[in-house]
Amino acid sequence: MKKMNVLQAPFVEEMVKTTKNLYRLGWDERNGGNISYLLKEEEILPFLNPTQVLRKIPMKFDATKLAGKYFIVTGSGKYFKNVCDAPSENLGILRVSENGQKLELLWGLEDEAVPTSELPSHFMSHIARLAVDPENRIVMHNHASHLLAMSFTHELDEKVFTRTLWQMCTECLVVFPDGVGIIPWLVPGTNEIGVATAEKMKESRLVLWPQHGIYGAGRDMDEVFGLIETAEKAAEVYTYVCAQGGVRQTISDADLWRLAEAFGVTPKVGYLEEKVSKRRKL
């Protein structure tokens, strides 16, 4: 049976649309940022023959836990602004080899291009999130401007940072009740930063890289884009509030508990004042 044009595959179209939006928002300047999208074999079969491997790419990471799984990823050194015009040069569809040591390229990454240097970090986060949510498919990293700026001026305590974001926009607690994880500043592209990020991903779908950017994970592209977008909007509001002289009123813990109850979400344990919760249960 003749294969359909891979450029018409929904997952390729999603990657093109998302990278274009991220560049438009200024979150992925130059070659900043990267995305990995876990695919199901039945999704690629109409477009590709999985037995036709174009080349094998070695990794400095043991991805045995992802052996046999398929991903579409952004390329190393590739500019997000160019993805829409040349998807096959800037994206690649890969399968993790059975021994977990290599990547088998099925499409894209033309001219000997390789996957993003952050792929080990992505894979570690996929492994961590899949253990919590078997439906997790997306890991996204970008340099969301206001979250990045906030990492210079705000206390880098996860509880305090998360509460500030929750208090900036009513929707925040509903969208990320699991809060924001924060790691120390680490050199990007290393296994060290991947391990630290994955550890935080066990409890939070958002992880801040101070003075660098944000990592997000979720079940589909809209969820992850919206997750980062919501946190970034809250950070933008925080920037405006600080510029206008600081907070005079905000959303109280009592109101955040009411919000959580109304939308059926559970705030991360210990992040809201417990006595408020207990008083409401009397």
Salt bridges, closest charged atoms under 4 A:
GLU29 OE2 - HIS143 ND1 2.72
GLU43 OE1 - ARG137 NH2 2.40
GLU104 OE1 - ARG95 NE 2.64
ASP133 OD2 - ARG219 NE 2.85
GLU158 OE2 - LYS200 NZ 2.73
ASP178 OD2 - ARG205 NE 2.81
GLU199 OE1 - LYS202 NZ 2.99
GLU203 OE1 - LYS268 NZ 3.45
GLU223 OE2 - ARG205 NH1 3.19
GLU232 OE2 - HIS146 ND1 2.76
ASP253 OD1 - ARG163 NH1 2.91
ASP255 OD1 - ARG258 NH1 2.93
GLU261 OE1 - ARG280 NH2 3.16
GLU273 OE2 - LYS275 NZ 3.10
